[in-house]
């Protein structure tokens, strides 16, 4: 399942880079950047979550990530409402999903919600084909 997300994210990232080169800054490009960010968010949280869970002061890190992720989400939301987008908001759209998942990472990894979710969905999908 994560391979599918990786392939879709790679395609979205390729479209984003191609549109950046052609200087076509529009909502579609921002949407592709957000989709590429979602495909990168899980591996970043999978490796970063256990590291953050080992810190003594996890709450400040989670609070900083949540504030940054919330600001990024608001910027992306208002950028989607405009007809043309700002050039550097592409990076904000790419990093917003990563920041949200990093903020939740220390809580998801110890509870094993992230790994169990992927395995449960794969098991359900494989049983449907039989």
GUGU-78879 format. One record per residue (C-alpha): x, z, y; residue number from 1; chain. Coordinates in Angstrom, 1 decimal, m for minus. Layout:
<recs>
    east      up   north  seq  mol
       X       Z       Y  NUM    A
...
</recs>
This chain:
<recs>
    east      up   north  seq  mol
     0.0     0.0     0.0    1    A
     2.8     0.8     2.4    2    A
     4.4    m2.5     1.6    3    A
     1.3    m4.2     3.0    4    A
     1.5    m2.2     6.2    5    A
     5.2    m3.1     6.4    6    A
     4.5    m6.8     6.0    7    A
     1.6    m6.7     8.6    8    A
     3.8    m4.7    11.0    9    A
     6.7    m7.2    10.6   10    A
     4.4   m10.1    11.4   11    A
     3.0    m8.2    14.4   12    A
     6.5    m7.4    15.6   13    A
     7.5   m11.0    15.2   14    A
     4.5   m12.1    17.2   15    A
     5.3    m9.5    19.9   16    A
     8.9   m10.7    20.2   17    A
     7.9   m14.3    20.3   18    A
     5.4   m13.7    23.0   19    A
     8.0   m11.6    24.9   20    A
    10.4   m14.6    24.8   21    A
     7.6   m16.9    26.0   22    A
     6.7   m14.4    28.7   23    A
     3.0   m14.3    27.6   24    A
     2.1   m10.7    28.4   25    A
    m1.5   m10.2    27.4   26    A
    m3.8    m7.8    25.4   27    A
    m3.0    m9.6    22.1   28    A
     0.7    m8.9    22.6   29    A
    m0.1    m5.2    23.3   30    A
    m2.3    m5.0    20.2   31    A
     0.5    m6.5    18.1   32    A
     2.9    m3.9    19.5   33    A
     0.5    m1.1    18.6   34    A
     0.1    m2.5    15.1   35    A
     3.8    m2.7    14.6   36    A
     4.1     0.9    15.8   37    A
     1.6     2.0    13.2   38    A
     3.7     0.3    10.5   39    A
     6.8     2.1    11.6   40    A
     5.1     5.5    12.2   41    A
     4.8     6.5     8.5   42    A
     8.4     6.1     7.5   43    A
     9.5     7.9    10.7   44    A
     7.2    10.8    10.0   45    A
     8.1    10.9     6.4   46    A
    11.8    11.3     7.2   47    A
    11.4    13.2    10.5   48    A
     8.6    15.6     9.3   49    A
    10.7    17.7     6.9   50    A
    13.5    17.9     9.5   51    A
    11.1    19.1    12.1   52    A
     9.5    21.6     9.7   53    A
    13.0    23.2     9.2   54    A
    13.3    24.0    12.9   55    A
    12.8    27.6    14.0   56    A
    10.7    26.6    17.0   57    A
     8.3    23.9    15.7   58    A
     5.5    24.6    18.2   59    A
     7.3    23.4    21.4   60    A
     8.4    20.2    19.7   61    A
     4.8    19.5    18.5   62    A
     3.5    20.3    22.0   63    A
     6.0    17.9    23.7   64    A
     5.2    15.2    21.2   65    A
     1.4    15.6    21.7   66    A
     1.8    15.5    25.5   67    A
     3.9    12.3    25.3   68    A
     1.6    10.7    22.7   69    A
    m1.5    11.5    24.8   70    A
     0.1    10.0    28.0   71    A
     1.1     7.0    26.0   72    A
    m2.4     6.6    24.6   73    A
    m3.9     6.8    28.1   74    A
    m1.5     4.2    29.4   75    A
    m2.3     1.8    26.5   76    A
    m6.0     2.4    26.9   77    A
    m6.0     1.5    30.6   78    A
    m3.7    m1.4    30.0   79    A
    m6.1    m2.8    27.4   80    A
    m8.9    m2.7    30.1   81    A
    m6.8    m4.8    32.5   82    A
    m6.6    m8.6    32.1   83    A
    m2.8    m8.7    32.4   84    A
    m0.6    m6.1    31.1   85    A
     2.6    m4.6    32.4   86    A
     5.8    m5.7    30.7   87    A
     7.2    m2.3    29.8   88    A
     3.9    m1.0    28.4   89    A
     4.6    m2.9    25.2   90    A
     7.2    m0.3    24.4   91    A
     4.7     2.5    25.2   92    A
     2.2     0.8    22.8   93    A
     4.8     0.6    20.1   94    A
     5.9     4.3    20.3   95    A
     2.4     5.9    20.8   96    A
     1.5     5.9    17.0   97    A
     5.0     7.2    16.2   98    A
     4.7    10.0    18.7   99    A
     1.3    11.1    17.3  100    A
     2.5    11.1    13.7  101    A
     5.7    12.9    14.7  102    A
     3.6    15.6    16.4  103    A
     1.6    16.0    13.2  104    A
     4.6    15.6    10.8  105    A
     5.6    19.2    10.4  106    A
     2.1    20.0     9.3  107    A
     1.4    17.0     7.1  108    A
     4.6    17.1     5.1  109    A
     4.4    20.7     3.9  110    A
     0.7    20.2     3.0  111    A
     1.7    17.0     1.2  112    A
    m1.2    15.2     2.8  113    A
     0.8    12.1     3.7  114    A
     2.1    11.4     0.2  115    A
    m1.1    12.4    m1.6  116    A
    m3.1    10.1     0.6  117    A
    m1.1     7.0    m0.3  118    A
    m1.1     7.8    m4.0  119    A
    m4.8     8.5    m4.0  120    A
    m5.7     5.2    m2.3  121    A
    m3.4     3.2    m4.6  122    A
    m4.9     4.9    m7.7  123    A
    m8.5     4.2    m6.5  124    A
    m7.6     0.5    m5.7  125    A
    m5.9     0.0    m9.1  126    A
    m8.9     1.4   m11.0  127    A
   m11.3    m1.0    m9.2  128    A
    m9.6    m4.0   m10.8  129    A
   m10.1    m2.9   m14.4  130    A
</recs>
